[in-house]
């Protein structure tokens, strides 16, 4: 994996983690490694989608538990984790 890809991953991880200083560092480092604005924007959008999915999923579960609804938890690698990633995902 080249340095540009590592910094784009660092950019996405920073967004997902909500770390301001990390995000500033990794965006600048990605630019220094040759990443263009489109590549940086793509990394950020992917991280936002991942973060939103995680927040939405746990919020839905919390609401169901609050209402006292029966829930079915599926173990990792089970028939359907409900993550929306697709077949073979082990979220």
DRENDO-462480 format. One record per residue: chain; x negated, y, z negated of N, C-alpha, C, O, CB in turn; residue number from 0. Coordinates in nm, 4 decimals, m for minus. Glycine has a CB too. Example, Ala and Ser with C-alpha at 12.3 -4.5 7.8 and 13.67 -1.06 7.14 Angstrom:
BEGIN
["A"; [m1.3190; m0.5690; m0.7800]; [m1.2300; m0.4500; m0.7800]; [m1.3200; m0.3300; m0.7800]; [m1.4236; m0.3319; m0.8465]; [m1.1308; m0.4473; m0.9046]; 0];
["A"; [m1.2850; m0.2250; m0.7080]; [m1.3670; m0.1060; m0.7140]; [m1.2900; 0.0030; m0.7870]; [m1.3409; 0.1138; m0.8039]; [m1.4084; m0.0598; m0.5725]; 1];
This chain:
BEGIN
["A"; [m0.0861; m0.1168; 0.0000]; [0.0000; 0.0000; 0.0000]; [m0.0909; 0.1234; 0.0000]; [m0.1852; 0.1336; m0.0785]; [0.0980; m0.0004; m0.1238]; 0];
["A"; [m0.0599; 0.2151; 0.0892]; [m0.1448; 0.3335; 0.0962]; [m0.1045; 0.4372; m0.0094]; [0.0000; 0.4258; m0.0734]; [m0.1377; 0.3953; 0.2363]; 1];
["A"; [m0.1893; 0.5371; m0.0253]; [m0.1703; 0.6380; m0.1297]; [m0.0425; 0.7187; m0.1091]; [0.0239; 0.7545; m0.2063]; [m0.2898; 0.7318; m0.1340]; 2];
["A"; [m0.0069; 0.7480; 0.0170]; [0.1153; 0.8251; 0.0434]; [0.2383; 0.7490; m0.0044]; [0.3263; 0.8065; m0.0685]; [0.1279; 0.8572; 0.1936]; 3];
["A"; [0.2447; 0.6206; 0.0266]; [0.3594; 0.5399; m0.0162]; [0.3652; 0.5330; m0.1682]; [0.4734; 0.5426; m0.2263]; [0.3517; 0.3975; 0.0435]; 4];
["A"; [0.2510; 0.5166; m0.2332]; [0.2480; 0.5134; m0.3801]; [0.3030; 0.6432; m0.4380]; [0.3782; 0.6403; m0.5355]; [0.1045; 0.4895; m0.4310]; 5];
["A"; [0.2671; 0.7552; m0.3801]; [0.3155; 0.8840; m0.4323]; [0.4638; 0.9044; m0.4027]; [0.5339; 0.9669; m0.4823]; [0.2343; 0.9996; m0.3725]; 6];
["A"; [0.5128; 0.8533; m0.2905]; [0.6568; 0.8595; m0.2634]; [0.7340; 0.7735; m0.3629]; [0.8417; 0.8118; m0.4086]; [0.6868; 0.8137; m0.1193]; 7];
["A"; [0.6789; 0.6584; m0.3958]; [0.7406; 0.5748; m0.4990]; [0.7365; 0.6466; m0.6331]; [0.8343; 0.6443; m0.7078]; [0.6694; 0.4377; m0.5090]; 8];
["A"; [0.6243; 0.7102; m0.6641]; [0.6134; 0.7885; m0.7874]; [0.7145; 0.9013; m0.7913]; [0.7705; 0.9315; m0.8966]; [0.4734; 0.8449; m0.8020]; 9];
["A"; [0.7381; 0.9639; m0.6765]; [0.8394; 1.0699; m0.6668]; [0.9776; 1.0140; m0.7002]; [1.0507; 1.0708; m0.7814]; [0.8397; 1.1329; m0.5248]; 10];
["A"; [1.0119; 0.9032; m0.6374]; [1.1424; 0.8414; m0.6629]; [1.1555; 0.7982; m0.8088]; [1.2594; 0.8204; m0.8709]; [1.1633; 0.7207; m0.5705]; 11];
["A"; [1.0520; 0.7375; m0.8630]; [1.0560; 0.6927; m1.0027]; [1.0727; 0.8117; m1.0964]; [1.1423; 0.8016; m1.1975]; [0.9279; 0.6144; m1.0386]; 12];
["A"; [1.0103; 0.9228; m1.0641]; [1.0220; 1.0433; m1.1467]; [1.1646; 1.0957; m1.1492]; [1.2146; 1.1363; m1.2541]; [0.9282; 1.1518; m1.0957]; 13];
["A"; [1.2302; 1.0947; m1.0333]; [1.3706; 1.1378; m1.0262]; [1.4571; 1.0424; m1.1071]; [1.5406; 1.0856; m1.1867]; [1.4200; 1.1441; m0.8786]; 14];
["A"; [1.4373; 0.9141; m1.0869]; [1.5178; 0.8146; m1.1581]; [1.4991; 0.8250; m1.3090]; [1.5932; 0.8043; m1.3857]; [1.4819; 0.6739; m1.1110]; 15];
["A"; [1.3773; 0.8570; m1.3509]; [1.3472; 0.8674; m1.4939]; [1.3835; 1.0044; m1.5522]; [1.3889; 1.0205; m1.6742]; [1.2000; 0.8398; m1.5174]; 16];
["A"; [1.4078; 1.1015; m1.4666]; [1.4410; 1.2358; m1.5138]; [1.3218; 1.3093; m1.5724]; [1.3374; 1.3881; m1.6657]; [1.5498; 1.2281; m1.6165]; 17];
["A"; [1.2033; 1.2849; m1.5190]; [1.0816; 1.3462; m1.5726]; [1.0373; 1.4629; m1.4843]; [0.9856; 1.4420; m1.3745]; [0.9684; 1.2415; m1.5837]; 18];
["A"; [1.0579; 1.5861; m1.5324]; [1.0257; 1.7068; m1.4554]; [0.8780; 1.7151; m1.4183]; [0.8435; 1.7347; m1.3018]; [1.0649; 1.8303; m1.5341]; 19];
["A"; [0.7919; 1.7001; m1.5173]; [0.6492; 1.7153; m1.4905]; [0.5966; 1.6051; m1.3987]; [0.5092; 1.6298; m1.3156]; [0.5713; 1.7154; m1.6211]; 20];
["A"; [0.6494; 1.4843; m1.4136]; [0.6099; 1.3739; m1.3246]; [0.6526; 1.4039; m1.1818]; [0.5765; 1.3818; m1.0876]; [0.6718; 1.2399; m1.3719]; 21];
["A"; [0.7748; 1.4545; m1.1659]; [0.8263; 1.4848; m1.0334]; [0.7399; 1.5904; m0.9647]; [0.7032; 1.5742; m0.8483]; [0.9717; 1.5321; m1.0423]; 22];
["A"; [0.7078; 1.6966; m1.0347]; [0.6223; 1.8006; m0.9773]; [0.4878; 1.7430; m0.9352]; [0.4392; 1.7722; m0.8259]; [0.6018; 1.9147; m1.0777]; 23];
["A"; [0.4280; 1.6623; m1.0204]; [0.2985; 1.6012; m0.9900]; [0.3065; 1.5132; m0.8656]; [0.2253; 1.5275; m0.7743]; [0.2492; 1.5188; m1.1094]; 24];
["A"; [0.4046; 1.4217; m0.8615]; [0.4107; 1.3243; m0.7528]; [0.4518; 1.3863; m0.6190]; [0.4057; 1.3413; m0.5141]; [0.5071; 1.2142; m0.7889]; 25];
["A"; [0.5375; 1.4888; m0.6207]; [0.5719; 1.5564; m0.4958]; [0.4477; 1.6235; m0.4382]; [0.4199; 1.6110; m0.3190]; [0.6847; 1.6605; m0.5182]; 26];
["A"; [0.3741; 1.6935; m0.5211]; [0.2514; 1.7596; m0.4750]; [0.1484; 1.6572; m0.4268]; [0.0834; 1.6775; m0.3243]; [0.1913; 1.8458; m0.5879]; 27];
["A"; [0.1339; 1.5483; m0.5003]; [0.0392; 1.4435; m0.4606]; [0.0823; 1.3782; m0.3294]; [m0.0021; 1.3466; m0.2456]; [0.0270; 1.3369; m0.5713]; 28];
["A"; [0.2125; 1.3578; m0.3109]; [0.2625; 1.2999; m0.1861]; [0.2319; 1.3925; m0.0685]; [0.1928; 1.3464; 0.0387]; [0.4145; 1.2734; m0.1954]; 29];
["A"; [0.2497; 1.5219; m0.0887]; [0.2164; 1.6185; 0.0171]; [0.0674; 1.6131; 0.0510]; [0.0294; 1.6147; 0.1681]; [0.2557; 1.7616; m0.0261]; 30];
["A"; [m0.0157; 1.6067; m0.0520]; [m0.1605; 1.5993; m0.0291]; [m0.1989; 1.4727; 0.0466]; [m0.2985; 1.4710; 0.1189]; [m0.2357; 1.6048; m0.1623]; 31];
["A"; [m0.1196; 1.3664; 0.0301]; [m0.1473; 1.2399; 0.0982]; [m0.0821; 1.2331; 0.2367]; [m0.0898; 1.1309; 0.3048]; [m0.0989; 1.1235; 0.0129]; 32];
["A"; [m0.0178; 1.3432; 0.2773]; [0.0362; 1.3501; 0.4125]; [0.1853; 1.3283; 0.4269]; [0.2348; 1.3200; 0.5393]; [m0.0315; 1.2528; 0.4944]; 33];
["A"; [0.2583; 1.3188; 0.3178]; [0.4034; 1.3010; 0.3267]; [0.4674; 1.4314; 0.3740]; [0.4317; 1.5399; 0.3283]; [0.4628; 1.2571; 0.1895]; 34];
["A"; [0.5624; 1.4185; 0.4662]; [0.6330; 1.5378; 0.5120]; [0.7609; 1.5571; 0.4295]; [0.7965; 1.4730; 0.3470]; [0.6665; 1.5270; 0.6637]; 35];
["A"; [0.8275; 1.6672; 0.4533]; [0.9484; 1.7009; 0.3760]; [1.0568; 1.5945; 0.3900]; [1.1259; 1.5631; 0.2930]; [1.0037; 1.8362; 0.4207]; 36];
["A"; [1.0719; 1.5393; 0.5095]; [1.1731; 1.4360; 0.5319]; [1.1446; 1.3120; 0.4483]; [1.2370; 1.2539; 0.3913]; [1.1796; 1.3987; 0.6801]; 37];
["A"; [1.0197; 1.2707; 0.4398]; [0.9824; 1.1525; 0.3608]; [1.0062; 1.1768; 0.2116]; [1.0551; 1.0889; 0.1407]; [0.8345; 1.1157; 0.3854]; 38];
["A"; [0.9716; 1.2950; 0.1656]; [0.9932; 1.3295; 0.0246]; [1.1430; 1.3348; m0.0047]; [1.1878; 1.2846; m0.1078]; [0.9259; 1.4656; m0.0102]; 39];
["A"; [1.2202; 1.3952; 0.0850]; [1.3649; 1.4024; 0.0671]; [1.4264; 1.2623; 0.0645]; [1.5168; 1.2365; m0.0149]; [1.4286; 1.4866; 0.1791]; 40];
["A"; [1.3792; 1.1725; 0.1492]; [1.4302; 1.0359; 0.1512]; [1.4027; 0.9650; 0.0192]; [1.4908; 0.8977; m0.0345]; [1.3680; 0.9577; 0.2666]; 41];
["A"; [1.2817; 0.9793; m0.0335]; [1.2476; 0.9175; m0.1618]; [1.3381; 0.9694; m0.2726]; [1.3833; 0.8926; m0.3575]; [1.1004; 0.9440; m0.1972]; 42];
["A"; [1.3647; 1.0995; m0.2718]; [1.4504; 1.1602; m0.3732]; [1.5939; 1.1106; m0.3592]; [1.6584; 1.0799; m0.4595]; [1.4458; 1.3134; m0.3628]; 43];
["A"; [1.6445; 1.1023; m0.2373]; [1.7818; 1.0558; m0.2153]; [1.7998; 0.9098; m0.2574]; [1.9031; 0.8739; m0.3139]; [1.8200; 1.0724; m0.0681]; 44];
["A"; [1.7008; 0.8265; m0.2303]; [1.7077; 0.6864; m0.2742]; [1.7143; 0.6800; m0.4267]; [1.7949; 0.6055; m0.4824]; [1.5852; 0.6059; m0.2219]; 45];
["A"; [1.6302; 0.7572; m0.4934]; [1.6294; 0.7574; m0.6401]; [1.7625; 0.8061; m0.6961]; [1.8125; 0.7516; m0.7945]; [1.5155; 0.8453; m0.6928]; 46];
["A"; [1.8193; 0.9076; m0.6343]; [1.9497; 0.9579; m0.6799]; [2.0576; 0.8501; m0.6669]; [2.1415; 0.8339; m0.7555]; [1.9903; 1.0834; m0.5993]; 47];
["A"; [2.0544; 0.7774; m0.5562]; [2.1537; 0.6710; m0.5353]; [2.1376; 0.5601; m0.6382]; [2.2367; 0.5089; m0.6903]; [2.1415; 0.6130; m0.3937]; 48];
["A"; [2.0146; 0.5229; m0.6678]; [1.9888; 0.4185; m0.7675]; [2.0340; 0.4649; m0.9051]; [2.1001; 0.3909; m0.9779]; [1.8391; 0.3810; m0.7703]; 49];
["A"; [1.9979; 0.5877; m0.9401]; [2.0361; 0.6426; m1.0712]; [2.1877; 0.6511; m1.0840]; [2.2429; 0.6153; m1.1880]; [1.9733; 0.7820; m1.0922]; 50];
["A"; [2.2551; 0.6979; m0.9803]; [2.4008; 0.7103; m0.9835]; [2.4668; 0.5744; m0.9993]; [2.5627; 0.5612; m1.0754]; [2.4515; 0.7787; m0.8565]; 51];
["A"; [2.4177; 0.4738; m0.9294]; [2.4738; 0.3391; m0.9400]; [2.4613; 0.2878; m1.0836]; [2.5560; 0.2309; m1.1380]; [2.4029; 0.2427; m0.8419]; 52];
["A"; [2.3453; 0.3079; m1.1442]; [2.3237; 0.2604; m1.2809]; [2.4158; 0.3318; m1.3796]; [2.4747; 0.2684; m1.4671]; [2.1775; 0.2806; m1.3218]; 53];
["A"; [2.4279; 0.4629; m1.3653]; [2.5125; 0.5410; m1.4555]; [2.6586; 0.5029; m1.4378]; [2.7303; 0.4848; m1.5362]; [2.4936; 0.6914; m1.4309]; 54];
["A"; [2.7030; 0.4906; m1.3144]; [2.8424; 0.4565; m1.2864]; [2.8770; 0.3191; m1.3417]; [2.9833; 0.3003; m1.4009]; [2.8694; 0.4608; m1.1358]; 55];
["A"; [2.7883; 0.2244; m1.3227]; [2.8135; 0.0879; m1.3685]; [2.8275; 0.0825; m1.5211]; [2.9199; 0.0191; m1.5720]; [2.7004; m0.0053; m1.3223]; 56];
["A"; [2.7387; 0.1469; m1.5929]; [2.7451; 0.1417; m1.7395]; [2.8634; 0.2247; m1.7903]; [2.9248; 0.1886; m1.8907]; [2.6123; 0.1930; m1.8020]; 57];
["A"; [2.8960; 0.3347; m1.7230]; [3.0127; 0.4138; m1.7624]; [3.1417; 0.3344; m1.7442]; [3.2309; 0.3401; m1.8289]; [3.0191; 0.5437; m1.6810]; 58];
["A"; [3.1516; 0.2604; m1.6336]; [3.2691; 0.1763; m1.6108]; [3.2822; 0.0696; m1.7195]; [3.3916; 0.0452; m1.7705]; [3.2613; 0.1100; m1.4723]; 59];
["A"; [3.1715; 0.0071; m1.7542]; [3.1735; m0.0954; m1.8597]; [3.2142; m0.0338; m1.9931]; [3.2948; m0.0913; m2.0663]; [3.0351; m0.1636; m1.8724]; 60];
["A"; [3.1588; 0.0825; m2.0246]; [3.1928; 0.1489; m2.1505]; [3.3416; 0.1814; m2.1568]; [3.4046; 0.1637; m2.2610]; [3.1102; 0.2770; m2.1675]; 61];
["A"; [3.3976; 0.2285; m2.0467]; [3.5410; 0.2605; m2.0436]; [3.6262; 0.1362; m2.0646]; [3.7247; 0.1401; m2.1383]; [3.5779; 0.3268; m1.9108]; 62];
["A"; [3.5891; 0.0261; m2.0004]; [3.6631; m0.0991; m2.0176]; [3.6566; m0.1472; m2.1622]; [3.7576; m0.1892; m2.2187]; [3.6079; m0.2072; m1.9238]; 63];
["A"; [3.5394; m0.1410; m2.2209]; [3.5247; m0.1845; m2.3603]; [3.6027; m0.0942; m2.4542]; [3.6629; m0.1417; m2.5505]; [3.3770; m0.1866; m2.4007]; 64];
["A"; [3.6021; 0.0357; m2.4268]; [3.6766; 0.1315; m2.5083]; [3.8260; 0.1019; m2.5053]; [3.8945; 0.1146; m2.6068]; [3.6506; 0.2741; m2.4601]; 65];
["A"; [3.8755; 0.0626; m2.3896]; [4.0182; 0.0309; m2.3751]; [4.0512; m0.1094; m2.4251]; [4.1682; m0.1472; m2.4301]; [4.0604; 0.0445; m2.2294]; 66];
["A"; [3.9501; m0.1862; m2.4616]; [3.9728; m0.3211; m2.5105]; [3.9974; m0.4235; m2.4012]; [4.0504; m0.5314; m2.4276]; [4.0874; m0.3209; m2.6033]; 67];
["A"; [3.9591; m0.3899; m2.2778]; [3.9794; m0.4834; m2.1666]; [3.8822; m0.5998; m2.1755]; [3.7684; m0.5852; m2.2202]; [3.9632; m0.4116; m2.0318]; 68];
["A"; [3.9293; m0.7140; m2.1325]; [3.8420; m0.8314; m2.1246]; [3.7438; m0.8087; m2.0106]; [3.7810; m0.7598; m1.9040]; [3.9246; m0.9639; m2.1029]; 69];
["A"; [3.6204; m0.8441; m2.0338]; [3.5186; m0.8291; m1.9299]; [3.4484; m0.9614; m1.9084]; [3.4428; m1.0464; m1.9973]; [3.4168; m0.7192; m1.9670]; 70];
["A"; [3.3955; m0.9768; m1.7899]; [3.3199; m1.0966; m1.7559]; [3.1785; m1.0524; m1.7210]; [3.1564; m0.9882; m1.6183]; [3.3866; m1.1758; m1.6373]; 71];
["A"; [3.0846; m1.0863; m1.8051]; [2.9450; m1.0551; m1.7776]; [2.8845; m1.1714; m1.7018]; [2.9025; m1.2870; m1.7399]; [2.8661; m1.0265; m1.9086]; 72];
["A"; [2.8134; m1.1417; m1.5955]; [2.7490; m1.2436; m1.5143]; [2.5994; m1.2363; m1.5396]; [2.5391; m1.1295; m1.5297]; [2.7817; m1.2251; m1.3630]; 73];
["A"; [2.5405; m1.3489; m1.5719]; [2.3975; m1.3529; m1.5993]; [2.3174; m1.3170; m1.4758]; [2.3631; m1.3348; m1.3629]; [2.3568; m1.4904; m1.6499]; 74];
["A"; [2.1964; m1.2658; m1.4988]; [2.1051; m1.2346; m1.3889]; [2.0898; m1.3585; m1.3023]; [2.0647; m1.4684; m1.3516]; [1.9665; m1.1863; m1.4420]; 75];
["A"; [2.1055; m1.3382; m1.1721]; [2.0961; m1.4501; m1.0797]; [2.2265; m1.5261; m1.0661]; [2.2327; m1.6286; m0.9982]; [1.9883; m1.5436; m1.1238]; 76];
["A"; [2.3313; m1.4754; m1.1312]; [2.4614; m1.5424; m1.1256]; [2.5292; m1.5201; m0.9925]; [2.4685; m1.4691; m0.8984]; [2.5514; m1.4936; m1.2378]; 77];
["A"; [2.6557; m1.5588; m0.9849]; [2.7274; m1.5549; m0.8578]; [2.7433; m1.4140; m0.8023]; [2.7395; m1.3958; m0.6806]; [2.8626; m1.6176; m0.8741]; 78];
["A"; [2.7609; m1.3142; m0.8878]; [2.7782; m1.1773; m0.8411]; [2.7503; m1.0828; m0.9569]; [2.8232; m1.0818; m1.0561]; [2.9212; m1.1547; m0.7838]; 79];
["A"; [2.6466; m1.0050; m0.9443]; [2.6143; m0.9121; m1.0529]; [2.6969; m0.7839; m1.0430]; [2.6994; m0.7050; m1.1374]; [2.4649; m0.8782; m1.0511]; 80];
["A"; [2.7646; m0.7622; m0.9296]; [2.8471; m0.6448; m0.9137]; [2.7685; m0.5174; m0.8835]; [2.8241; m0.4077; m0.8885]; [2.9277; m0.6253; m1.0359]; 81];
["A"; [2.6416; m0.5311; m0.8526]; [2.5581; m0.4139; m0.8315]; [2.5759; m0.3515; m0.6947]; [2.5448; m0.2339; m0.6754]; [2.4153; m0.4498; m0.8508]; 82];
["A"; [2.6253; m0.4280; m0.6005]; [2.6446; m0.3751; m0.4668]; [2.5209; m0.3835; m0.3780]; [2.5239; m0.3374; m0.2639]; [2.6885; m0.2341; m0.4761]; 83];
["A"; [2.4132; m0.4412; m0.4282]; [2.2894; m0.4484; m0.3491]; [2.2990; m0.5505; m0.2368]; [2.2349; m0.5339; m0.1330]; [2.1716; m0.4828; m0.4388]; 84];
["A"; [2.3765; m0.6539; m0.2553]; [2.3902; m0.7549; m0.1521]; [2.3473; m0.8920; m0.1994]; [2.2997; m0.9105; m0.3114]; [2.3107; m0.7162; m0.0317]; 85];
["A"; [2.3660; m0.9872; m0.1102]; [2.3359; m1.1267; m0.1421]; [2.1884; m1.1438; m0.1795]; [2.0997; m1.0896; m0.1136]; [2.3714; m1.2175; m0.0231]; 86];
["A"; [2.1644; m1.2184; m0.2838]; [2.0283; m1.2461; m0.3284]; [1.9728; m1.1475; m0.4288]; [1.8631; m1.1682; m0.4807]; [1.9393; m1.2499; m0.2123]; 87];
["A"; [2.0463; m1.0395; m0.4579]; [1.9986; m0.9421; m0.5551]; [2.0104; m1.0004; m0.6957]; [2.1089; m1.0671; m0.7274]; [2.0778; m0.8095; m0.5437]; 88];
["A"; [1.9120; m0.9756; m0.7783]; [1.9143; m1.0251; m0.9156]; [1.9197; m0.9113; m1.0174]; [1.8599; m0.9202; m1.1246]; [1.7921; m1.1118; m0.9417]; 89];
["A"; [1.9918; m0.8043; m0.9833]; [2.0073; m0.6945; m1.0801]; [2.0616; m0.7462; m1.2115]; [2.0813; m0.6686; m1.3050]; [2.1000; m0.5853; m1.0247]; 90];
